[in-house]
């Protein structure tokens, strides 16, 4: 990795300064572990303190363009849960906000706003947010602090009004490489940005390496690495969303799950709860 420029060193300094403020803000809400796992054979995880969270990504009916808001489909989906008070995250990954023209970004912000407002009208008791949008997902820009990093910061500010329409923000902190210190830098900066929106911050974590890494995909993150993820999120976030398990069988003895249970037990001990 190349040496940081003067601008990059300044960014790191302010990131460290803001991390102290973010850590103070993280204590404003009880830390929550969400169950977003989809392993087959998964047992009920409520006894371990995990709270269910629901994925909502099928937001377009047959034949409908994914470039537009399918209002009928959104109303139909959320009217089914109109009396529910749980957490739902909208997964929309086809309306980019980074690396697009200002006009396209404005249009996509409008579509995102319209989508969540429709969901809110149909299910007013539900607690809603977007996966990986507030702030946007970026890895290398947060390591290099060059033009793409400055654009990331700018776009995060431009989409701030969208935060007024959500109950929580759900940044993505998946692991791309077997480099814990680089991941910590990426995670800290992402969580600091997420904290700026003034909503509870629940970070998505996945106990496997991201599919984009062809050498590591499908492998579980080492247990110590995983615990470091959980500890950092406890420091800077209000909770985590455990995600993963698609087309995989549940393993009670998986190292990541054993470490998650130890982490959860420590949370209870720190709160003085049984």
Number of C-alpha atoms within 10 A of each C-alpha: 5 6 8 15 12 10 11 16 13 12 17 18 12 11 19 15 11 18 20 14 14 22 20 13 19 21 14 11 13 13 20 19 22 23 20 22 19 16 16 13 10 14 11 10 13 12 8 12 16 18 16 18 18 15 13 16 12 12 20 17 13 6 6 12 10 13 11 14 19 16 15 12 16 22 19 13 16 21 17 11 16 17 13 15 13 14 18 21 21 22 16 18 12 9 17 14 22 19 12 11 10 13 9 15 19 15 15 19 19 14 17 20 18 15 20 19 17 17 23 21 14 20 21 18 15 20 17 24 23 25 25 22 25 29 28 21 18 19 20 12 16 25 19 16 20 15 9 16 19 13 14 21 14 12 19 21 15 15 20 15 13 18 21 13 16 20 17 25 26 27 27 24 24 22 28 18 16 13 10 15 11 17 22 17 16 21 25 24 23 23 27 22 21 29 25 18 21 14 17 22 29 28 29 21 21 23 25 21 21 18 14 11 12 10 10 17 15 13 12 16 21 14 17 13 18 22 17 15 23 20 13 15 26 21 20 26 32 24 23 27 23 22 18 17 17 10 9 12 12 16 15 11 9 13 17 22 16 14 17 20 14 12 16 19 16 12 17 12 11 9 10 8 8 6
